[in-house]
Every structure is written in C-alpha cells, then in structure tokens.
Amino acid sequence: MAKECLECGEKIVGRIDKKFCSDGCRNAYNNNVNKDNKNLIRNTNNRLRKNYRILEALNPEQKTKTSRAKLIEAGFDFNYFTSIYTTKVGTVYYFVYDQGYLPIENGYYALVKRES
C-alpha cells in the first residue's frame, strides 16, 4: 500500500516512515499547522524585543533613573515583560529578560540590569 504526502497527496517514494514527498511540502504543511499562533507569537516577541532595546539604550551603566514620559516617547509598552521579581520587603521589579524597571515616585522609574 503506497503512502500519500500529507500536503499534496502525491505518492511517497523512499523510507517507510516518510510523511511528505519533498521538503517544500513538509514546510508548507508545518507552516499551515502553525499559522494560527504565529502572528500572536511574532507580535509578542517583537514587542518584547523593542522593550528590551529601549531599556538597554536608556540603561548603559547597569543602573539609572528615567521618566515614564521618556519610556513612552521611545515606544515602550508597559504591558509586555517577561518576569516579575518581588523583594523580601515587597518591592516589585518588572523584567524584560535581564533588563528591569521599578516604578518609583512622581512618574519615574529605576532601571536595573540583573546580574547573570
């Protein structure tokens, strides 16, 4: 019994466990399977990457202070971060990978870099 390609339906020649007739069909099939989540994931990663670049640019000395206005002007999106760190005294830091920010008084933020 001949197997058929999962993407185009053509007869498969070769190994018994082969599912596709070519690399093109394999790529097309996997792209179709993964496309539902692809835009959400790509857009989220792009926003995280942009936030990271902004924090990195504003914090060259590993620790500094900046205003909320400056972050927003640069395009920073406060809805996207990778982790939250709460200290023993209850101070909450938001991190985008190893770049972090801490809301402080009067619309200012302390920017920090987490040590590896």
N, C-alpha and C positions, 0 to 999 in steps of 0.2 A: 504494500500500500504506500503510494507516494505522498509525502507531506507537502503542504502548501505554505507559501510565505504568508505570515500573519498580516503583512501590509498590502501586498498587491495580489496575492492569491496564486502566483506562478509556482510551478513545480520546483521543489528544492533538490539540488544535487549536492552530495557531499556527506558530511558527518550525520550520524543518525539523530543527534540531539540539536541539530541546526534548526533555527526558527525563521530565518529570513534568507532571501535569495541573494541579497547584497548589503553592503554597508549603508548604501543610500536608503534602502527600505528599512533597515534597522533604525537609522537615525530619524527618519520620517515617523515611524511608529512611536518611538520614545518621545519625540517632540510633541506628538498629538496626545499621548498619555499624560504628559507633564504640563501641558499648556494652561490648564485651569489655575494652578497655583503660581505659575511662572511670573505673571505680571505683579501679583501681590508681593512675592518674594523679591523680585528685582527692584520694585519701587521702595520697599522697606530697606533693602541693602543700600540703595542709592542715598536714601535719607540719612542712614547711619554713617555712611562714608562721608557725606557732606558735613554732618555734625562733627565728626572726628577731625576733619581737616580744619574746621573753624576753631575748635578747641585747641588743636595743636598749634595753629598760627597765632592765636592770642596768648598762648602759654609757652613761650620758648624757654623760660627759665625754670620750668617744672612747678612753679608756684607763683600765682599772681592774682590780681583782682580786676574785674571788669564790670561794666554796667549791662543791665538787661537790654537796654536800647542798642548797645554795640553788638551784642549777640544777635538780636533780631535783625538789625541792619545787614549783618553778614549772611543772613538767611538761616539762622539756627532754628531748629524745630524742637521745642521742649517735650513733644510727645514721643520722641524716639531716643531711647537709651538702651544699653544692654544689661545693666545691673544697677542695683541699689545697695549701698553699704550703710548700715546704721551703727554708729559707735556705741560704746557702753553707756554714754550719757544721753543718747537719743538723737544725736546729730545725724542728719540724713544726707549722704552724698549720692549723686546720680552719676553713673559712669557710662561712657561710650568707649568700650574696650578698656584701655588703660588711662584715658583722659577723663577726669571727673570735674564736677562742679557742685558747689554748695551754695544754696541761696542764703545770703546774709542781709543786713539791714538796708533799707531805702533803695531797693531795686538793684542791688549789687550782688555779684557772685564771686566766690573764691574759686579759682581754677587750680586744680592739682593734677599731678601725674602719679599714678600708682606705681610703686616700685615692683619690678619683676621678681 
